[in-house]
Amino acid sequence: MPDIEAKLKFLQTPEAYGQSGAHLECIETHMSWVFLIGNEVFKLKKPVRFPFLDFTSLKSREFYCREEVRLNSRLAPGVYLGLRALQWCDGRFALVPDERLTDASAPGETADWLVWMRRLPPDRMLNQLIAEGNLAPRDIDALVDVLGAFYRLAPTVDVSPNDYLVRFQYEQASTREVLLRPQFRLRDAALAIDRLGLALSQGAGLLRDRASRHRVLDGHGDLRPEHVCLLQPPVVIDCLEFNPQLRQVDPFDEIAYLGLECDMAGAPWIGERLTSGCASALGDRPAPALMHLYTAHRALLRARLAMAHLLDPQPRAPEKWPPMAARYIARALAALDSFSATTPHDSPE
């Protein structure tokens, strides 16, 4: 069977998609290669293993490609179109529609799988609209409508109050292990981690209360501006298909995350509008202290993920990650200041 280099060489040609002469763009991410051509997108998962996913076998990559299409149909109907099989026959590759594999005319052995998507207009992506200053409050209100409907229908997750708290403590330990590595020398990292540890202790009752009231749902898992396209109605792509536990979230944890990312992109007003809109849509208004705790947790998680790139054998753009981590650490400290100012003395236990 051909190796990954042979697969990429084929997939980096317009002829692979039956569009000879068309412009083809290839984007490499931490876990995938994404090929954009015409009005279509094709995503090939890397054969990698991390603590939170395993794409090393062809069977697992097929499974998670199918999960990606299934789960993203919830918030992005009509965007995820299906799968394409990368077939190998008589010394040549071909991309074959999934439904043709039962056909006798299918050319050969499946070497890999790709997710097939409709390409979204880049000028309607939330991160682009923020960067250009072209975002209107009504756009966020339309997103609230979509998210509110999604969360109202999302199945609840059976997680005990203590287990829900432990998940945050586990992430905190992982963050400490990465950010405090001596080679990183991140200013204020230890301070932010210690303060978040204290906040998790002080806010334990707030977190347990969310689980005891069945507020943990099967959500999106990675709600960021670059995953939101403000069509009519808006769509949200790239949910976390590879790890169900990472999708098991309080909706307001996800809302805090999206608000954090919009703030970091230069639009701090979005977070409050998302929070108040979803609170009204869901009939559920969490305490301000909880939102600040979620924000601080997400900010340090993002700092950790940034620096984790430098642990790769050949990190991409190594100069990018320390400044990014430093910005998230500063934002976590600001959120922790707000948490301290709003923590009620009678937090539910």
QUIJO-V230147 format. One record per residue. RES is the residue in three letters. PHI is phi in whole degrees, 0 to 359 (NA if undefined). D_FIRST is the distance of its C-alpha to the first C-alpha in whole Angstrom. Layout:
<<RES	PHI	D_FIRST> <RES	PHI	D_FIRST>>
This chain:
<<MET	NA	0> <PRO	298	4> <ASP	275	7> <ILE	295	10> <GLU	297	12> <ALA	294	10> <LYS	298	10> <LEU	295	14> <LYS	301	14> <PHE	291	14> <LEU	290	16> <GLN	270	19> <THR	244	20> <PRO	301	22> <GLU	298	21> <ALA	300	18> <TYR	252	21> <GLY	68	23> <GLN	230	25> <SER	305	26> <GLY	87	28> <ALA	284	28> <HIS	285	28> <LEU	239	25> <GLU	243	26> <CYS	244	23> <ILE	240	24> <GLU	260	23> <THR	246	24> <HIS	297	24> <MET	236	21> <SER	210	20> <TRP	247	19> <VAL	242	22> <PHE	245	22> <LEU	248	25> <ILE	211	26> <GLY	57	29> <ASN	261	30> <GLU	236	27> <VAL	227	25> <PHE	232	21> <LYS	238	20> <LEU	251	17> <LYS	281	17> <LYS	287	16> <PRO	280	14> <VAL	241	18> <ARG	230	20> <PHE	231	24> <PRO	302	27> <PHE	254	27> <LEU	199	24> <ASP	217	20> <PHE	251	17> <THR	285	15> <SER	255	13> <LEU	300	12> <LYS	297	15> <SER	292	17> <ARG	293	16> <GLU	296	17> <PHE	301	20> <TYR	284	21> <CYS	296	20> <ARG	292	22> <GLU	296	25> <GLU	299	25> <VAL	293	26> <ARG	297	28> <LEU	288	30> <ASN	284	31> <SER	294	32> <ARG	291	35> <LEU	248	36> <ALA	221	34> <PRO	299	35> <GLY	82	33> <VAL	266	31> <TYR	270	28> <LEU	265	27> <GLY	143	24> <LEU	241	20> <ARG	236	18> <ALA	271	14> <LEU	272	12> <GLN	261	10> <TRP	240	8> <CYS	208	10> <ASP	53	11> <GLY	78	10> <ARG	223	11> <PHE	267	11> <ALA	207	14> <LEU	267	15> <VAL	237	17> <PRO	304	20> <ASP	308	20> <GLU	292	22> <ARG	274	21> <LEU	291	18> <THR	273	21> <ASP	275	22> <ALA	298	21> <SER	276	20> <ALA	301	17> <PRO	286	15> <GLY	184	11> <GLU	266	9> <THR	284	9> <ALA	264	7> <ASP	189	10> <TRP	228	14> <LEU	231	17> <VAL	278	21> <TRP	249	23> <MET	228	26> <ARG	278	29> <ARG	283	30> <LEU	266	34> <PRO	291	36> <PRO	298	36> <ASP	284	40> <ARG	252	41> <MET	287	38> <LEU	301	41> <ASN	296	40> <GLN	289	41> <LEU	295	44> <ILE	296	45> <ALA	300	44> <GLU	270	46> <GLY	69	49> <ASN	252	49> <LEU	266	48> <ALA	252	51> <PRO	307	52> <ARG	296	52> <ASP	295	48> <ILE	291	48> <ASP	297	50> <ALA	294	48> <LEU	295	45> <VAL	301	47> <ASP	301	48> <VAL	292	44> <LEU	293	43> <GLY	299	46> <ALA	297	45> <PHE	297	42> <TYR	291	44> <ARG	295	46> <LEU	264	44> <ALA	294	41> <PRO	291	41> <THR	286	43> <VAL	249	41> <ASP	276	43> <VAL	232	43> <SER	288	46> <PRO	305	48> <ASN	292	48> <ASP	295	44> <TYR	296	44> <LEU	297	46> <VAL	299	44> <ARG	300	41> <PHE	291	42> <GLN	294	44> <TYR	295	40> <GLU	297	39> <GLN	300	42> <ALA	295	41> <SER	294	37> <THR	298	39> <ARG	301	42> <GLU	298	39> <VAL	277	37> <LEU	291	40> <LEU	265	42> <ARG	297	40> <PRO	303	42> <GLN	290	40> <PHE	276	40> <ARG	50	44> <LEU	275	44> <ARG	296	48> <ASP	70	49> <ALA	297	46> <ALA	297	48> <LEU	300	51> <ALA	296	49> <ILE	293	47> <ASP	296	50> <ARG	292	52> <LEU	293	49> <GLY	301	49> <LEU	295	53> <ALA	295	52> <LEU	296	50> <SER	291	53> <GLN	292	55> <GLY	262	53> <ALA	303	52> <GLY	296	54> <LEU	297	53> <LEU	290	49> <ARG	299	50> <ASP	298	53> <ARG	297	50> <ALA	290	48> <SER	294	51> <ARG	266	52> <HIS	59	48> <ARG	265	47> <VAL	268	43> <LEU	235	41> <ASP	276	37> <GLY	260	37> <HIS	269	35> <GLY	98	35> <ASP	211	34> <LEU	278	37> <ARG	233	37> <PRO	301	39> <GLU	288	35> <HIS	256	34> <VAL	250	38> <CYS	244	38> <LEU	271	42> <LEU	280	42> <GLN	240	44> <PRO	277	43> <PRO	298	41> <VAL	234	38> <VAL	232	36> <ILE	251	32> <ASP	59	29> <CYS	291	31> <LEU	276	29> <GLU	275	27> <PHE	271	25> <ASN	208	28> <PRO	303	31> <GLN	295	34> <LEU	289	33> <ARG	269	34> <GLN	276	37> <VAL	223	40> <ASP	288	44> <PRO	309	44> <PHE	282	46> <ASP	294	44> <GLU	295	41> <ILE	296	44> <ALA	298	45> <TYR	296	42> <LEU	296	42> <GLY	298	45> <LEU	301	45> <GLU	293	42> <CYS	293	44> <ASP	300	47> <MET	297	45> <ALA	277	44> <GLY	112	48> <ALA	231	49> <PRO	294	50> <TRP	290	52> <ILE	292	49> <GLY	303	49> <GLU	294	52> <ARG	292	52> <LEU	297	49> <THR	296	51> <SER	292	54> <GLY	294	52> <CYS	289	50> <ALA	299	53> <SER	292	55> <ALA	294	52> <LEU	260	51> <GLY	60	55> <ASP	211	54> <ARG	243	55> <PRO	290	54> <ALA	297	56> <PRO	306	55> <ALA	300	55> <LEU	296	52> <MET	296	50> <HIS	293	51> <LEU	295	49> <TYR	301	46> <THR	296	46> <ALA	297	47> <HIS	299	44> <ARG	293	41> <ALA	296	43> <LEU	289	42> <LEU	298	38> <ARG	294	38> <ALA	298	39> <ARG	297	37> <LEU	296	34> <ALA	297	35> <MET	289	35> <ALA	298	32> <HIS	301	30> <LEU	285	32> <LEU	270	30> <ASP	292	26> <PRO	303	25> <GLN	227	25> <PRO	294	28> <ARG	277	28> <ALA	48	31> <PRO	299	33> <GLU	288	37> <LYS	284	36> <TRP	281	36> <PRO	300	39> <PRO	298	42> <MET	296	40> <ALA	299	40> <ALA	298	44> <ARG	295	45> <TYR	291	43> <ILE	297	45> <ALA	298	48> <ARG	291	48> <ALA	297	47> <LEU	296	51> <ALA	296	52> <ALA	295	51> <LEU	291	52> <ASP	299	56> <SER	293	56> <PHE	299	55> <SER	299	58> <ALA	285	60> <THR	242	59> <THR	293	59> <PRO	286	61> <HIS	284	63> <ASP	246	63> <SER	305	59> <PRO	298	58> <GLU	247	57>>
